[in-house]
Amino acid sequence: MKKILYTTYVTMWTLLILGAASCSKSDDANVLNVSVEELTFTADGRAASVTVNSNLEWTATAPEWLTLSPSTGSGNTTVSVTPESNEGLERSGTIQFTAADLKKEIKVTQEGVDFNISQYTFEFDSDGTPIEATITTKYDWEIVIPEKASWLEISPKSGTSGATRVTFTPKPFTDRTPRSKQLLTLNYGNTFSMLTVSQSMPNTAPEAPELLSPEENAADVMVNATFQWRAATDPDGDELTYKLMVSGNNGTSWTTATTSETSIKLQNLLNKNTAYIWKVEASDAFGGKTESVTRSFTTGEGGAYADGEITRWQTETAGAPMPVQLVIMGDGYIADDYVAGGTFDQHVEQAIEAFFGVEPFTTYRNYFRISTVAVYSQERGATVLKDMSGCKAQTRNTAFNATLEGGNSTGTSCNYDRVFSYALNVPGVTDEVLRNTTVLLLINLNVYAGTCLMESTGRSVSMCPAGPSFGAVVSHEGGGHGFGRLLDEYRYYNSSLPESEKEQITQWRAIDPYYGYNISLTNDRSQVHWKQYFSTSGYEAVGLYEGACLYGLGVWRPEYISCMEDNRAYYNAPSREAIVRRICRASGTTFSMSSFLANDKVKSDNTRATRAPEQFVPLAPPILINK
């Protein structure tokens, strides 16, 4: 009995000791708990929170696209979990919490995007360095390249879902076509995105322009001076534009004007008796720029042209042995019309733009030296013998006695000898030079008329009233008759060209074989002097069309219609050839048919004039003087 009681006592004591030990161990146990087992994030990167409970110091690690704050602690701690925005596919990982030998993990997942490309704009350098981009999407995709961006290669151009590295590579340049911004279409799923591509052109800056006028330290320069320079050379053959810069305060500020030509006037007049500096910047379309040297000059009192004053409006820059002279003067302009930028200047500008606004004069403009002569008349206008549209009969006292027949005629005449005598005052114009010089006589009268005096020696005076269709009259009378020595292509008599007129054409061609080169006295395709065009590509408009020189029969013209019929801004192919031949003759250069064809910019009529010939009022036939 005592033994049993002892055993019971020992057992109970043992249990008490073990129970006490057990209670002590529970109170001192290490704890690490987290509030969640899994986190899911949206692609835009919204944060979430986790509660950590531990009686130990703990640390946490996470994938690099997650930020934990804080990442260490003890006790009850709220941890902010912030993901980066996901521009790729879905991603996952684990956040691991560690305290002593205890560990807890949270599975983390972040949604991906439906579509993403690492960049939308591709600007390639001039060397054509490839650019790589990553396309990430859940869909199949394809990049479509338009024709204007065919200079670009893409590899691969299509793909499936996932992340794909795509290489964009420009092809080497083979010409000077700009690779400006173009749009590519990137199709995916049921929608698309647009990519922008462009490439810088390999480019060398142009050479500096050579300044011509005003010359260095020039004095008494007119306040409406024309600034002139020699055309700059571009190593890449690019077309150039020029910026004139003029300063009256030694460069503190500049007045500028931009042109594609090699001369220009400022819109506003310069100040009188003022020191100026000037320079010219040449630039191409691809960012290349070069400035000239800087020159200085001083203006004088000249704000108007003196009677008889000669002004050079354009200096030839073609580098030919001789300039092709173009002399412009006016009749019916009084002293007040010769102020800088006044009526005469305005009419001269219009005449020059009209003359050189038609090929081939446009292309060969830099062969010409343009001079004007100020000649004062006592009265404005011109003498008109009969009432005509826009003007009644009148008598005017003018320098060259310009006289219009009026009525239904556009015939005009003047004192030709006096015109030639003034032209001979222009530097470089001699009797011999005058045979290849065109004189434009602008008449200060607002009527439609015009006539050209043509001498067998080559001298000419083209009389052009500054009225309706002024520019067209300049093209017909000045460019066509006066310089090109072309004949009219009108057809008004339903009969053959008289034998006397055929004989005159033959006689004049014995002096100048290219006289009247736009008409033929034969319709034999193997004999006509423009037969070479029949087999030359691009000149399909050239043929044999009966009727010219006012007659409908017995004479042929090369194309259906041209400037010499209704004043349109187009000379037919043989006319252009004759004009270029005369430019070469006057400039001392050799004409080359192959060079002419290579430089022939407009090979057929592109004016799209729709006026019917019977609605057109013809200009009077040229006055022909056999010297």
C-alpha positions as CSV (number, residue, x, y, z in Angstrom):
1,M,0.0,0.0,0.0
2,K,2.8,2.4,0.8
3,K,4.6,1.4,-2.4
4,I,1.6,2.3,-4.5
5,L,1.2,5.6,-2.8
6,Y,4.9,6.4,-3.4
7,T,4.6,5.6,-7.1
8,T,1.5,7.8,-7.3
9,Y,3.3,10.6,-5.6
10,V,6.4,10.3,-7.8
11,T,4.2,10.2,-10.9
12,M,2.2,13.2,-9.9
13,W,5.4,15.1,-9.1
14,T,6.9,14.2,-12.3
15,L,3.8,15.4,-14.2
16,L,3.9,18.7,-12.2
17,I,7.5,19.2,-13.2
18,L,6.9,18.3,-16.8
19,G,3.8,20.5,-16.9
20,A,5.8,23.4,-15.5
21,A,8.5,22.8,-18.0
22,S,5.9,22.6,-20.7
23,C,4.4,26.0,-19.7
24,S,7.8,27.6,-19.6
25,K,8.7,26.3,-23.1
26,S,5.5,27.7,-24.7
27,D,6.1,31.2,-23.3
28,D,9.6,31.3,-24.8
29,A,8.9,29.9,-28.4
30,N,10.2,31.7,-31.6
31,V,7.4,33.1,-33.8
32,L,7.2,34.3,-37.4
33,N,3.9,34.7,-39.1
34,V,2.7,36.6,-42.2
35,S,-0.8,37.7,-42.9
36,V,-1.2,36.3,-46.5
37,E,0.2,33.4,-48.5
38,E,-0.3,35.0,-52.0
39,L,-0.4,38.4,-53.6
40,T,-1.5,39.4,-57.2
41,F,-0.7,42.8,-58.7
42,T,-2.1,44.7,-61.6
43,A,0.2,45.7,-64.5
44,D,0.1,49.4,-63.5
45,G,2.0,48.8,-60.3
46,R,-0.5,49.3,-57.4
47,A,0.9,48.6,-54.0
48,A,-0.3,46.0,-51.4
49,S,0.3,45.5,-47.6
50,V,1.4,42.5,-45.6
51,T,1.5,42.2,-41.8
52,V,4.5,40.4,-40.2
53,N,4.3,39.1,-36.7
54,S,7.5,37.9,-35.0
55,N,9.2,38.0,-31.7
56,L,12.6,37.9,-33.5
57,E,14.4,40.2,-35.9
58,W,13.4,39.4,-39.4
59,T,14.5,40.2,-42.9
60,A,12.7,39.9,-46.3
61,T,13.9,39.5,-49.8
62,A,11.8,39.9,-53.0
63,P,12.2,39.8,-56.8
64,E,13.9,42.9,-58.3
65,W,10.6,44.2,-59.7
66,L,9.2,44.5,-56.1
67,T,10.1,47.1,-53.4
68,L,9.5,46.2,-49.7
69,S,9.2,48.9,-47.1
70,P,10.4,48.1,-44.6
71,S,12.4,45.0,-45.5
72,T,13.5,44.3,-41.9
73,G,11.8,44.6,-38.5
74,S,10.5,42.9,-35.4
75,G,7.1,42.6,-33.6
76,N,4.0,43.4,-35.5
77,T,5.0,45.3,-38.7
78,T,3.0,46.4,-41.7
79,V,5.1,46.0,-44.9
80,S,4.2,47.9,-48.1
81,V,4.8,45.8,-51.2
82,T,5.1,48.0,-54.4
83,P,5.7,46.5,-57.8
84,E,7.1,48.3,-60.9
85,S,4.8,48.9,-63.8
86,N,4.9,45.8,-66.0
87,E,5.2,46.6,-69.7
88,G,5.9,42.9,-70.5
89,L,4.3,39.6,-70.0
90,E,2.9,38.2,-66.7
91,R,5.6,37.6,-64.1
92,S,5.8,35.8,-60.7
93,G,8.1,35.1,-57.8
94,T,8.4,34.7,-54.1
95,I,8.8,37.1,-51.1
96,Q,10.8,35.3,-48.4
97,F,10.8,36.3,-44.8
98,T,13.5,34.9,-42.5
99,A,13.8,35.1,-38.7
100,A,16.6,32.9,-37.1
101,D,15.8,29.5,-38.4
102,L,12.2,30.3,-39.3
103,K,11.0,31.1,-42.8
104,K,7.8,32.2,-44.4
105,E,7.0,32.7,-48.1
106,I,4.4,34.6,-50.1
107,K,3.8,33.8,-53.7
108,V,3.6,37.0,-55.8
109,T,2.2,37.4,-59.4
110,Q,1.8,40.5,-61.6
111,E,-0.4,40.8,-64.6
112,G,1.2,41.6,-68.0
113,V,0.1,43.9,-70.8
114,D,-1.8,43.0,-73.9
115,F,0.7,44.8,-76.1
116,N,3.8,46.9,-75.7
117,I,6.8,48.0,-77.8
118,S,9.8,49.5,-76.2
119,Q,9.7,52.6,-78.4
120,Y,7.4,54.1,-81.0
121,T,9.8,56.6,-82.7
122,F,12.9,55.6,-84.6
123,E,15.2,58.4,-85.8
124,F,18.2,56.8,-87.6
125,D,21.5,58.5,-88.0
126,S,23.1,59.2,-91.4
127,D,25.3,56.1,-91.0
128,G,22.3,53.8,-90.9
129,T,23.0,52.4,-87.4
130,P,20.3,49.7,-86.7
131,I,17.9,50.2,-83.8
132,E,16.5,47.4,-81.8
133,A,13.1,47.3,-80.0
134,T,11.2,44.7,-78.1
135,I,7.6,43.9,-78.9
136,T,5.7,42.2,-76.1
137,T,2.1,41.0,-76.7
138,K,-0.4,38.3,-76.2
139,Y,-1.3,38.3,-79.9
140,D,0.2,37.5,-83.2
141,W,1.6,40.7,-84.8
142,E,2.9,42.2,-88.1
143,I,4.6,45.4,-89.2
144,V,3.4,46.9,-92.5
145,I,6.0,49.1,-94.3
146,P,4.5,51.7,-96.8
147,E,6.1,52.4,-100.2
148,K,7.5,55.7,-99.0
149,A,9.4,53.9,-96.2
150,S,10.7,51.1,-98.5
151,W,14.2,52.2,-97.5
152,L,13.8,50.4,-94.2
153,E,14.3,46.7,-93.5
154,I,12.8,45.1,-90.4
155,S,13.7,41.7,-89.0
156,P,11.4,40.0,-88.1
157,K,8.4,41.8,-89.6
158,S,5.9,39.5,-87.9
159,G,5.7,37.3,-84.8
160,T,3.6,35.5,-82.3
161,S,2.7,36.1,-78.7
162,G,5.6,36.7,-76.3
163,A,8.5,39.0,-76.2
164,T,10.3,39.5,-79.5
165,R,13.5,41.5,-80.3
166,V,13.0,43.4,-83.6
167,T,15.8,45.0,-85.5
168,F,15.1,48.1,-87.7
169,T,17.9,48.7,-90.3
170,P,17.9,51.5,-93.0
171,K,19.2,50.6,-96.4
172,P,22.2,52.5,-97.8
173,F,21.4,55.8,-99.5
174,T,21.4,55.6,-103.3
175,D,20.1,59.1,-104.1
176,R,19.3,62.4,-102.4
177,T,15.6,61.6,-101.7
178,P,14.9,62.8,-98.1
179,R,13.9,60.1,-95.7
180,S,11.5,62.3,-93.8
181,K,9.0,61.0,-91.2
182,Q,6.9,58.1,-92.3
183,L,4.3,56.0,-90.4
184,L,4.5,52.2,-90.1
185,T,1.5,50.2,-89.1
186,L,1.9,47.6,-86.4
187,N,-1.1,45.2,-86.4
188,Y,-1.9,43.0,-83.4
189,G,-5.1,41.4,-82.2
190,N,-8.0,43.4,-83.6
191,T,-6.2,46.7,-83.4
192,F,-3.0,48.5,-84.4
193,S,-0.4,51.0,-83.3
194,M,1.6,53.5,-85.5
195,L,5.4,53.7,-85.5
196,T,7.3,56.8,-86.8
197,V,10.6,56.3,-88.7
198,S,13.0,58.9,-90.3
199,Q,16.6,59.1,-91.2
200,S,19.1,61.9,-91.4
201,M,20.7,62.3,-94.8
202,P,24.5,62.0,-95.1
203,N,25.4,65.6,-95.9
204,T,28.3,67.9,-96.7
205,A,27.7,71.6,-96.2
206,P,27.8,73.8,-99.4
207,E,30.8,76.0,-100.1
208,A,30.6,79.6,-99.1
209,P,29.0,82.0,-101.7
210,E,31.3,84.5,-103.3
211,L,29.9,88.1,-102.8
212,L,29.8,90.3,-105.9
213,S,27.9,93.5,-105.3
214,P,28.0,95.8,-103.4
215,E,31.8,95.4,-103.5
216,E,34.0,95.8,-100.4
217,N,34.0,99.4,-99.1
218,A,31.7,100.5,-101.9
219,A,30.4,104.1,-101.3
220,D,27.2,105.9,-102.4
221,V,25.4,102.6,-102.7
222,M,21.7,103.1,-103.6
223,V,19.2,102.6,-100.8
224,N,17.4,100.0,-103.0
225,A,20.6,98.2,-103.8
226,T,20.5,94.7,-105.4
227,F,22.7,92.3,-103.5
228,Q,24.4,89.8,-105.8
229,W,26.7,86.8,-105.3
230,R,28.1,83.9,-107.2
231,A,26.2,80.6,-106.8
232,A,27.8,78.3,-104.2
233,T,28.8,74.8,-105.0
234,D,27.2,71.9,-103.0
235,P,29.4,68.7,-102.9
236,D,26.3,66.6,-102.8
237,G,24.6,68.4,-105.7
238,D,21.8,69.6,-103.5
239,E,19.7,72.6,-104.5
240,L,20.6,75.6,-102.4
241,T,18.8,78.5,-100.9
242,Y,20.4,81.7,-99.8
243,K,19.8,84.0,-96.9
244,L,21.0,87.6,-97.3
245,M,21.9,89.3,-94.0
246,V,22.4,93.0,-93.8
247,S,23.3,95.0,-90.6
248,G,23.4,98.7,-90.0
249,N,24.8,98.3,-86.4
250,N,27.8,96.2,-87.1
251,G,26.1,92.9,-86.5
252,T,24.1,93.6,-83.4
253,S,20.9,92.8,-85.5
254,W,20.4,91.7,-89.0
255,T,17.8,92.3,-91.7
256,T,17.3,89.1,-93.8
257,A,15.8,88.0,-97.1
258,T,15.7,84.5,-98.5
259,T,15.9,83.4,-102.1
260,S,16.9,80.5,-104.4
261,E,18.4,83.0,-106.9
262,T,21.8,84.7,-106.6
263,S,20.5,88.2,-106.2
264,I,17.8,89.9,-104.2
265,K,16.7,93.3,-102.9
266,L,15.6,93.9,-99.4
267,Q,11.9,94.5,-99.0
268,N,12.5,97.8,-97.2
269,L,14.9,100.5,-98.3
270,L,18.3,101.0,-96.6
271,N,19.0,104.2,-94.7
272,K,20.8,107.0,-96.6
273,N,24.4,107.8,-95.7
274,T,24.8,104.8,-93.4
275,A,27.5,102.2,-93.0
276,Y,26.4,98.6,-93.5
277,I,27.9,95.1,-93.4
278,W,26.5,92.2,-95.4
279,K,27.0,88.5,-95.9
280,V,25.1,85.5,-97.4
281,E,24.4,82.1,-96.0
282,A,24.0,79.1,-98.4
283,S,22.0,76.2,-97.1
284,D,20.8,72.9,-98.4
285,A,17.7,71.0,-97.6
286,F,19.5,68.7,-95.1
287,G,20.8,71.2,-92.6
288,G,24.1,72.1,-94.2
289,K,24.9,75.8,-94.0
290,T,27.9,77.9,-94.8
291,E,28.4,81.7,-94.5
292,S,30.3,83.9,-96.9
293,V,32.8,86.5,-95.7
294,T,31.4,89.8,-94.5
295,R,31.7,92.9,-96.6
296,S,31.0,96.5,-95.8
297,F,29.6,99.4,-97.8
298,T,28.1,102.8,-97.3
299,T,24.9,104.2,-98.8
300,G,24.6,107.6,-100.3
301,E,21.7,109.9,-101.2
302,G,20.5,107.8,-104.1
303,G,17.0,106.7,-103.5
304,A,15.9,107.1,-107.1
305,Y,17.4,106.6,-110.5
306,A,18.9,109.6,-112.3
307,D,17.9,110.1,-115.9
308,G,20.1,107.8,-118.0
309,E,21.3,105.9,-114.9
310,I,22.2,102.2,-115.6
311,T,21.6,99.6,-112.9
312,R,22.8,96.0,-113.0
313,W,20.0,93.9,-111.7
314,Q,21.7,90.6,-112.2
315,T,25.3,89.5,-112.7
316,E,25.9,86.3,-114.8
317,T,27.3,83.5,-112.7
318,A,27.5,80.6,-115.2
319,G,31.2,81.1,-115.8
320,A,30.8,81.4,-119.5
321,P,33.3,83.5,-121.5
322,M,30.7,86.3,-122.1
323,P,27.5,87.3,-120.4
324,V,24.2,87.1,-122.3
325,Q,23.0,90.7,-122.2
326,L,19.3,91.6,-121.4
327,V,18.6,95.3,-121.4
328,I,15.4,96.7,-120.0
329,M,14.2,100.3,-120.3
330,G,10.9,102.0,-120.1
331,D,8.8,104.6,-122.0
332,G,6.1,106.7,-120.5
333,Y,7.7,106.7,-117.0
334,I,8.3,110.1,-115.4
335,A,10.9,111.0,-112.8
336,D,8.5,110.0,-109.9
337,D,8.2,106.5,-111.3
338,Y,11.9,105.9,-111.0
339,V,12.0,106.1,-107.2
340,A,13.4,103.0,-105.5
341,G,10.7,100.3,-105.5
342,G,8.5,102.5,-107.6
343,T,6.4,101.8,-110.7
344,F,9.4,101.2,-113.0
345,D,11.1,98.8,-110.6
346,Q,7.8,96.9,-110.1
347,H,7.3,96.5,-113.8
348,V,10.9,95.4,-114.3
349,E,10.5,92.8,-111.6
350,Q,7.4,91.5,-113.3
351,A,9.0,91.4,-116.7
352,I,12.1,89.5,-115.4
353,E,10.0,87.0,-113.6
354,A,7.9,86.4,-116.7
355,F,10.9,86.2,-119.0
356,F,12.7,83.7,-116.9
357,G,9.6,81.9,-115.7
358,V,9.5,79.8,-118.9
359,E,11.9,77.1,-119.9
360,P,14.6,77.1,-121.1
361,F,15.2,80.6,-119.8
362,T,14.6,79.3,-116.2
363,T,17.4,76.8,-116.4
364,Y,19.9,79.1,-118.2
365,R,19.1,82.3,-116.2
366,N,22.6,82.4,-114.7
367,Y,24.1,83.1,-118.1
368,F,22.3,86.4,-118.3
369,R,23.5,89.9,-117.2
370,I,20.4,92.0,-116.7
371,S,20.8,95.8,-116.9
372,T,18.1,98.6,-116.7
373,V,18.3,102.1,-118.1
374,A,16.3,104.9,-116.5
375,V,14.9,107.2,-119.2
376,Y,12.7,110.0,-118.1
377,S,9.6,110.9,-120.1
378,Q,7.7,114.1,-119.9
379,E,4.4,112.3,-119.6
380,R,3.1,109.0,-118.4
381,G,1.6,106.5,-120.9
382,A,1.9,106.3,-124.7
383,T,0.3,107.7,-127.8
384,V,-2.7,105.7,-128.9
385,L,-4.0,106.4,-132.4
386,K,-7.5,104.9,-132.1
387,D,-9.8,104.1,-129.1
388,M,-9.0,100.7,-127.8
389,S,-10.1,98.5,-124.9
390,G,-8.9,100.2,-121.7
391,C,-7.7,103.4,-123.3
392,K,-9.1,106.1,-125.6
393,A,-7.0,107.8,-128.3
394,Q,-4.4,110.1,-126.9
395,T,-1.1,111.8,-127.5
396,R,1.7,111.6,-125.0
397,N,5.2,113.2,-124.9
398,T,7.5,110.2,-124.1
399,A,11.2,109.5,-124.4
400,F,10.9,106.9,-127.2
401,N,7.6,108.0,-128.7
402,A,5.9,104.6,-128.1
403,T,2.8,104.6,-130.3
404,L,-0.1,102.0,-130.3
405,E,-2.3,101.6,-133.3
406,G,-5.4,101.0,-131.1
407,G,-8.7,99.9,-132.5
408,N,-8.7,96.2,-133.0
409,S,-4.9,96.1,-133.5
410,T,-2.3,95.3,-130.9
411,G,0.4,96.8,-133.1
412,T,3.0,99.0,-131.4
413,S,6.0,101.0,-132.6
414,C,8.6,103.4,-131.2
415,N,11.9,105.2,-132.0
416,Y,14.0,102.1,-132.4
417,D,17.3,104.0,-133.1
418,R,17.0,105.9,-129.9
419,V,16.3,102.7,-128.0
420,F,19.5,101.1,-129.4
421,S,21.5,104.2,-128.6
422,Y,20.6,104.0,-124.9
423,A,21.3,100.2,-125.0
424,L,24.8,101.0,-126.2
425,N,25.5,103.0,-123.0
426,V,25.3,99.8,-121.0
427,P,28.8,98.6,-120.0
428,G,29.8,95.6,-122.2
429,V,27.2,96.3,-124.9
430,T,28.8,97.1,-128.3
431,D,27.3,97.1,-131.8
432,E,28.5,93.5,-132.2
433,V,27.1,92.4,-128.7
434,L,23.8,94.2,-129.5
435,R,23.2,91.6,-132.3
436,N,22.7,89.0,-129.6
437,T,21.1,91.3,-127.1
438,T,17.4,91.5,-126.4
439,V,16.0,94.9,-125.4
440,L,12.7,95.0,-123.5
441,L,10.9,98.3,-123.8
442,L,8.3,98.4,-121.1
443,I,5.5,100.8,-121.9
444,N,3.7,102.4,-118.9
445,L,0.2,101.9,-120.2
446,N,-2.5,99.5,-118.9
447,V,-3.6,97.9,-122.2
448,Y,-3.1,94.6,-124.0
449,A,-0.8,95.0,-126.9
450,G,2.7,94.3,-128.0
451,T,5.0,94.0,-131.0
452,C,8.7,93.1,-131.6
453,L,11.0,94.8,-134.0
454,M,13.3,92.1,-135.4
455,E,16.3,92.9,-137.6
456,S,18.1,90.4,-139.8
457,T,21.3,91.4,-138.0
458,G,19.9,89.9,-134.7
459,R,19.0,93.2,-133.0
460,S,15.5,93.5,-131.5
461,V,13.2,95.7,-129.5
462,S,10.3,94.0,-127.7
463,M,7.6,96.5,-126.9
464,C,5.5,95.4,-124.0
465,P,2.8,97.6,-122.4
466,A,2.3,96.9,-118.7
467,G,-1.3,95.9,-118.9
468,P,-3.4,92.7,-118.8
469,S,-1.4,89.6,-119.5
470,F,1.8,91.7,-119.2
471,G,3.9,88.7,-118.3
472,A,2.5,86.6,-121.2
473,V,3.3,89.5,-123.6
474,V,6.9,89.6,-122.4
475,S,7.2,85.8,-122.9
476,H,5.8,86.0,-126.5
477,E,7.5,89.3,-127.7
478,G,10.7,89.3,-125.6
479,G,11.5,85.6,-125.1
480,G,9.9,84.3,-128.3
481,H,10.4,86.9,-131.0
482,G,13.1,89.1,-129.6
483,F,15.5,86.5,-128.2
484,G,14.4,83.2,-129.7
485,R,13.8,84.8,-133.2
486,L,10.8,82.6,-133.4
487,L,7.8,83.3,-135.7
488,D,4.1,83.3,-134.9
489,E,2.1,80.2,-135.1
490,Y,-1.3,81.9,-135.5
491,R,-3.5,80.6,-138.4
492,Y,-6.1,83.0,-139.7
493,Y,-6.1,82.8,-143.5
494,N,-7.3,79.6,-145.1
495,S,-4.7,79.8,-147.8
496,S,-1.0,78.9,-148.4
497,L,1.9,81.0,-147.0
498,P,2.8,83.4,-149.9
499,E,5.9,82.7,-151.8
500,S,7.3,86.2,-150.9
501,E,7.2,85.3,-147.2
502,K,8.8,81.9,-147.9
503,E,11.6,83.7,-149.7
504,Q,12.1,86.1,-146.8
505,I,12.4,83.2,-144.4
506,T,14.9,81.5,-146.6
507,Q,17.0,84.7,-146.9
508,W,17.0,85.3,-143.2
509,R,18.0,81.7,-142.5
510,A,21.0,82.2,-144.8
511,I,22.2,84.8,-142.1
512,D,20.9,82.9,-139.1
513,P,20.0,79.2,-139.8
514,Y,18.0,79.1,-136.5
515,Y,15.8,82.0,-137.5
516,G,12.1,81.0,-137.3
517,Y,13.2,77.6,-136.1
518,N,9.7,76.8,-134.9
519,I,8.3,76.7,-138.4
520,S,9.1,74.5,-141.5
521,L,8.5,75.1,-145.2
522,T,8.3,71.3,-145.8
523,N,6.3,68.5,-144.4
524,D,8.8,65.8,-145.4
525,R,9.5,64.0,-142.1
526,S,13.0,63.1,-143.4
527,Q,13.8,66.7,-144.3
528,V,12.2,68.8,-141.6
529,H,14.9,70.4,-139.4
530,W,13.4,69.0,-136.2
531,K,13.3,65.4,-137.4
532,Q,15.7,64.3,-134.6
533,Y,12.9,64.6,-132.1
534,F,10.7,62.0,-133.9
535,S,13.0,59.3,-132.5
536,T,13.9,60.9,-129.2
537,S,12.1,59.5,-126.1
538,G,10.0,62.1,-124.3
539,Y,9.3,64.2,-127.3
540,E,6.3,62.4,-128.6
541,A,4.4,65.8,-128.8
542,V,6.7,66.8,-131.7
543,G,5.3,66.2,-135.1
544,L,4.2,68.2,-138.1
545,Y,1.1,70.4,-137.8
546,E,0.0,72.4,-140.8
547,G,-0.5,76.1,-140.3
548,A,1.6,79.0,-138.9
549,C,2.7,82.6,-139.7
550,L,-1.1,83.5,-140.0
551,Y,-1.7,81.0,-142.8
552,G,-3.4,77.6,-142.5
553,L,-1.6,75.9,-145.4
554,G,1.9,75.4,-146.9
555,V,3.7,75.9,-143.6
556,W,4.2,73.6,-140.6
557,R,4.7,74.0,-136.8
558,P,6.3,71.3,-134.6
559,E,3.7,71.0,-131.8
560,Y,-0.1,71.5,-131.7
561,I,0.2,74.7,-129.6
562,S,2.8,76.8,-127.8
563,C,3.7,80.3,-126.6
564,M,3.9,81.6,-130.1
565,E,0.2,80.9,-130.7
566,D,-1.6,82.0,-127.5
567,N,1.2,83.3,-125.2
568,R,1.1,80.3,-122.9
569,A,4.1,79.7,-120.7
570,Y,5.5,77.0,-122.9
571,Y,7.9,77.0,-125.9
572,N,7.8,73.9,-128.1
573,A,11.0,71.7,-128.4
574,P,12.5,73.3,-131.5
575,S,11.8,76.7,-130.0
576,R,13.6,75.7,-126.8
577,E,16.5,74.4,-128.9
578,A,16.8,77.7,-130.8
579,I,16.8,79.7,-127.6
580,V,19.5,77.6,-126.0
581,R,21.6,77.8,-129.3
582,R,21.4,81.6,-129.1
583,I,22.4,81.6,-125.4
584,C,25.4,79.5,-126.3
585,R,26.3,81.8,-129.2
586,A,25.9,85.0,-127.1
587,S,27.9,83.5,-124.2
588,G,30.8,82.1,-126.3
589,T,30.0,78.5,-125.4
590,T,29.5,75.5,-127.7
591,F,26.1,74.1,-128.1
592,S,25.7,70.4,-127.5
593,M,22.5,68.6,-128.5
594,S,23.1,65.9,-125.8
595,S,23.7,68.6,-123.2
596,F,20.5,70.4,-124.3
597,L,18.4,67.3,-124.0
598,A,19.9,66.5,-120.6
599,N,19.0,69.9,-119.3
600,D,15.6,70.2,-121.0
601,K,13.3,70.3,-118.0
602,V,9.8,70.5,-119.6
603,K,9.4,68.3,-122.7
604,S,5.7,68.9,-123.4
605,D,3.1,71.5,-122.7
606,N,2.1,71.3,-119.0
607,T,0.3,74.6,-118.8
608,R,-3.1,73.0,-119.3
609,A,-4.4,76.2,-120.9
610,T,-8.0,75.7,-122.0
611,R,-8.7,78.8,-124.0
612,A,-9.9,78.1,-127.5
613,P,-7.7,79.7,-130.2
614,E,-10.7,81.6,-131.6
615,Q,-11.2,83.3,-128.3
616,F,-7.6,84.6,-128.2
617,V,-6.6,88.1,-129.3
618,P,-3.4,87.7,-131.3
619,L,-0.5,90.1,-130.9
620,A,0.6,91.9,-134.0
621,P,3.2,90.2,-136.2
622,P,6.8,91.2,-135.7
623,I,8.2,94.1,-137.7
624,L,11.0,92.6,-139.8
625,I,13.8,94.9,-141.0
626,N,16.4,93.5,-143.4
627,K,19.7,95.2,-142.7
